[in-house]
Amino acid sequence: MIYRIQSVSLSSVISIINPNLKPTMLPGKDLANDHNGYTRRKFIYNVSAAVGAGVLLSSPLFSKAVNFSQTGETYTVQQIMDLFIKDVPGGALTKTVDTLKAGNPDAKVTGIVTTMFATIAVIREAIDLGANFIIAHEPTFYNHADDTAWLQNDSVYRYKADLLKQHNIAIWRNHDYIHRLVPDGVTKGVLAKLDWQKYADTNVPNIVTLPKTTLKKLIMHAKSALTIDKVRYIGDPSQKITKVLFMPGAAGGQRQIEGVMKVRPDVLVCGEIQEWETAEYVRDTLAKGDNLSLVTLGHIASEEPGSEFMLNWLKEKVPGVKVTHVRSRNSLSFM
């Protein structure tokens, strides 16, 4: 089912919901002028059925990479990075946070771990698994750009950096690239986990039209599907819900609010918020008399299946390499 929004261009909605997706990446659309402690755990997720559309990631533009993957030879860190980048519309980016955060790009890969955050616990799990390559979605060193100049004398940073160096582990952040896949790899992975892919808009999968339900039932389903202990929300649990604006991760207050303004959903389901921005907008919307709810799943919970999507991609593209998904889990506990 495709939900059409009157008086709003498709490109403007996409630019708000997913700023990483360039309009020119949309097939069949001429939008070139549009703008923009340690606990041992070994969780191996098989999402091949849910993310069967991984075949969409195949591209005729990288025959050399395909030939390489069929040789059964060993892979280097750089070769695996390049394989993925060749699947991304537009190819390599000149400005990106998706750089190698540790390790040698020419190192032979002994095993791969996919994860949201390359925490010390995840690094230790990789060591136990004999894996020397971690592909993480988010930063390793506590800031978006992984700038470490300000951390050089910090004992936590030094411990983590030394642990990586001691075990010759490489870390690559795959954030910008996976979000630039068409469709967005993270969104696709989460929608599959929620079993919402069949309700997602064909062109803008962040707009989901569900069979009529209630806010409470939606929250309980999300908690169960994504293994979340508790979520925060604004709204009446008995509110009837059909149209969902789904914005995983941390899109930012203005983008979330602009998305609500354009899509007019019954509920905004997102990863995290600035409490003084989106939450206050939703509270005032309710006070005005409009029906709008907010559900915040948590950043990690809302994007974790994107790392499982990466797991599935690796199993298809580099079948001779052992790949394991290790959940970084929520850093926060609830009382």
C-alpha positions in Angstrom: 0.0 0.0 0.0 1.4 3.4 -0.9 0.3 6.4 1.1 0.2 9.6 -0.9 0.7 12.9 0.8 -1.1 15.8 -0.8 0.9 18.9 -1.7 4.2 17.5 -0.5 6.9 16.3 -2.9 8.3 12.9 -2.4 11.8 14.3 -2.4 11.0 16.8 0.4 9.7 14.0 2.6 12.7 11.8 1.9 15.1 14.7 2.7 13.6 15.1 6.1 13.2 11.4 7.0 16.6 10.2 5.7 19.0 13.0 4.9 21.7 10.4 3.9 19.6 9.3 0.9 20.4 11.4 -2.1 17.3 12.2 -4.3 19.3 11.1 -7.4 19.5 7.6 -5.9 15.8 7.0 -6.3 15.1 4.8 -9.3 12.8 6.2 -11.9 12.8 9.7 -10.4 14.4 12.8 -11.9 15.2 14.7 -8.7 18.6 15.9 -9.5 17.7 19.5 -8.4 16.3 18.5 -5.1 18.3 18.8 -1.8 19.0 17.0 0.6 31.9 -6.2 33.3 32.6 -8.5 30.6 30.0 -11.1 29.8 30.7 -13.7 27.2 28.0 -13.9 24.7 27.7 -15.4 21.2 24.5 -14.3 19.5 24.3 -15.4 15.9 21.2 -14.1 14.2 19.8 -15.6 11.0 17.7 -12.9 9.3 18.1 -14.2 5.8 14.4 -14.7 5.4 13.5 -11.3 6.8 16.2 -9.6 4.8 15.8 -11.7 1.6 16.0 -8.5 -0.3 19.7 -8.6 0.2 19.8 -9.8 -3.4 19.0 -6.2 -4.3 22.4 -5.3 -3.1 23.9 -7.2 -6.1 25.3 -4.8 -8.7 26.6 -5.4 -12.2 29.1 -2.6 -11.6 31.5 -4.6 -9.6 32.3 -7.7 -11.6 35.9 -7.6 -10.4 34.7 -7.8 -6.8 32.4 -10.7 -7.6 35.3 -12.6 -9.3 37.3 -12.0 -6.2 34.6 -13.4 -3.9 34.3 -16.5 -6.0 38.0 -17.4 -5.7 37.8 -18.7 -2.1 41.0 -16.7 -1.3 41.5 -14.8 1.9 40.2 -11.3 2.2 41.9 -8.2 3.6 40.0 -5.6 5.7 40.2 -3.2 2.8 38.9 -5.6 0.2 35.8 -6.3 2.3 35.2 -2.5 2.9 35.6 -2.0 -0.9 33.1 -4.8 -1.7 30.4 -3.0 0.4 31.1 0.4 -0.9 30.8 -0.8 -4.5 27.2 -1.7 -3.6 26.3 1.8 -2.5 24.9 4.2 -5.1 27.5 6.9 -5.8 30.4 4.8 -4.5 33.1 6.1 -2.2 32.4 9.3 -0.3 35.0 12.0 0.0 33.7 13.2 3.4 32.5 10.5 5.7 32.8 9.2 9.2 33.0 5.7 7.8 36.7 5.2 8.2 39.0 2.6 9.8 39.1 3.4 13.5 41.8 0.8 14.4 43.9 -1.8 12.7 45.6 -2.3 9.4 43.6 -2.3 6.2 45.9 -4.8 4.6 45.4 -7.4 7.4 44.1 -10.8 6.4 40.6 -11.2 7.9 40.3 -14.2 10.3 36.7 -13.5 11.2 34.2 -10.7 11.3 31.9 -9.4 14.1 29.1 -7.0 13.3 27.7 -4.8 16.0 26.2 -1.4 16.8 29.0 -0.3 19.1 32.5 -1.7 19.3 32.4 -1.8 23.1 35.2 -3.3 25.2 32.8 -6.3 25.9 32.3 -6.7 22.1 36.0 -6.5 21.4 36.6 -9.2 24.0 34.0 -11.4 22.4 35.6 -10.9 19.0 38.9 -12.0 20.5 37.2 -15.2 21.9 35.7 -15.8 18.5 39.1 -15.4 16.7 37.8 -12.5 14.7 40.1 -9.6 13.9 37.7 -7.3 12.1 34.7 -5.5 13.7 32.2 -3.6 11.6 30.3 -1.2 13.8 27.5 1.2 13.0 28.3 3.8 15.6 31.5 5.6 16.9 34.2 3.7 18.8 35.7 6.6 20.7 32.8 8.5 22.2 32.2 11.2 19.5 30.7 11.2 16.0 34.0 11.8 14.2 36.0 9.5 16.5 38.4 12.3 17.2 40.9 11.0 19.8 43.2 14.0 20.3 41.3 15.0 23.5 41.4 11.5 24.8 45.2 10.7 24.6 45.7 10.9 28.4 42.5 9.2 29.3 42.8 5.7 30.9 39.6 4.3 29.4 40.6 5.4 25.8 44.2 4.0 26.3 42.9 0.7 27.6 40.5 0.3 24.6 43.1 1.4 22.0 45.8 -0.8 23.5 43.4 -3.8 23.6 42.7 -3.4 19.9 46.4 -3.0 19.1 47.5 -5.9 21.2 45.1 -8.3 19.4 45.5 -6.7 15.9 41.8 -5.9 15.6 40.5 -3.6 12.9 37.3 -1.6 13.4 35.4 -0.1 10.5 32.5 2.2 11.0 29.7 1.5 8.5 27.3 4.3 9.1 27.0 6.6 6.1 27.3 3.9 3.5 24.7 1.5 4.9 22.2 4.4 5.2 22.9 5.2 1.5 21.8 1.9 0.3 18.5 1.9 -1.6 16.5 1.0 0.4 18.3 2.1 3.5 19.9 -1.0 5.0 19.2 0.0 8.6 15.6 0.9 8.1 15.1 -2.3 6.0 16.6 -4.4 8.8 14.4 -2.9 11.5 11.2 -3.1 9.5 11.9 -6.8 8.9 12.5 -7.4 12.6 9.2 -5.6 13.4 7.4 -7.5 10.5 6.4 -4.1 9.2 8.0 -4.3 5.7 4.7 -5.3 4.1 3.1 -2.2 5.5 5.9 0.2 4.4 5.5 2.7 1.7 7.1 1.6 -1.5 9.1 4.8 -2.1 9.4 6.1 1.5 9.6 3.0 3.7 9.8 5.2 6.8 6.0 5.8 6.4 4.2 2.7 7.6 0.5 2.1 7.3 -0.6 -0.5 9.8 -3.9 -2.4 10.2 -5.7 -0.4 12.9 -4.2 -1.0 16.3 -3.7 1.0 19.6 -0.7 2.8 20.9 -0.3 0.2 23.7 -0.4 -2.7 21.3 2.1 -1.1 19.1 4.5 -0.5 22.0 4.1 -4.0 23.3 4.8 -5.4 19.8 7.9 -3.2 19.4 9.2 -4.2 22.8 8.8 -7.9 22.0 10.2 -7.8 18.5 13.2 -5.7 19.3 13.9 -7.2 22.8 13.4 -3.9 24.7 12.7 -3.9 28.5 11.1 -0.5 28.6 10.3 2.4 26.2 9.4 6.0 26.8 6.2 7.4 25.2 3.8 10.3 25.1 0.2 9.8 24.3 -3.0 7.9 25.3 -2.3 4.1 25.3 -5.8 3.5 23.9 -5.3 5.9 20.9 -6.1 4.3 17.6 -3.0 4.0 15.4 -2.7 3.5 11.7 -0.1 5.7 10.2 3.4 5.5 11.7 6.4 7.8 10.9 9.4 5.6 11.7 12.7 7.4 12.2 15.3 5.0 13.8 18.5 6.3 15.4 19.0 10.0 16.2 17.6 12.1 13.3 17.5 15.3 15.4 14.6 17.4 16.8 14.1 19.6 13.8 14.1 16.8 11.3 11.7 14.7 13.4 9.3 17.7 13.8 9.5 18.5 10.1 8.7 14.9 9.3 5.6 15.0 11.5 4.6 18.3 9.9 4.7 16.8 6.4 3.5 13.2 7.1 0.9 13.9 9.8 1.2 10.5 11.4 -0.7 9.1 14.3 2.6 8.3 16.0 6.3 9.1 15.6 8.4 6.0 16.5 12.0 6.9 16.8 15.3 6.0 18.3 16.2 8.9 20.6 15.2 12.5 21.0 16.4 15.8 22.5 13.8 16.0 25.3 13.5 19.7 25.0 12.7 19.5 21.3 10.6 16.7 19.9 8.9 15.7 23.2 7.8 19.3 23.8 6.4 19.6 20.3 4.4 16.4 20.8 3.1 17.6 24.2 1.9 20.9 22.7 0.3 19.1 19.7 -1.7 17.0 22.2 -2.7 20.2 24.2 -3.9 21.8 20.9 -6.3 18.9 20.5 -4.5 16.8 17.8 -3.9 13.1 18.1 -0.1 12.6 17.9 1.9 10.1 20.0 5.6 9.6 20.5 7.5 6.4 21.1 11.2 6.4 21.7 12.7 2.9 21.4 16.3 3.9 22.3 19.1 4.5 19.7 20.6 1.1 19.9 17.3 -0.9 19.9 16.0 1.1 16.9 19.1 0.4 14.7 20.5 -2.9 16.0 18.8 -4.9 13.2 20.9 -2.8 10.7 24.0 -4.6 12.0 22.1 -7.9 11.5 21.4 -6.8 7.9 25.2 -6.3 7.5 25.7 -9.8 8.9 23.4 -11.2 6.2 25.2 -9.2 3.5 28.6 -10.5 4.5 27.3 -14.1 4.6 26.3 -13.7 1.0 29.3 -11.8 -0.3 32.1 -13.4 1.6 30.8 -16.9 2.4 34.2 -18.3 3.3 34.6 -15.9 6.2 33.1 -16.6 9.7 30.8 -13.8 10.5 29.0 -13.3 13.9 26.6 -10.6 15.1 27.3 -9.5 18.7 24.8 -7.3 20.3 26.3 -4.3 22.1 23.1 -4.1 24.2 21.7 -1.0 25.8 24.2 1.0 27.8 21.4 2.2 30.2 19.5 0.2 32.8 16.0 0.9 34.0 14.6 0.9 37.5 
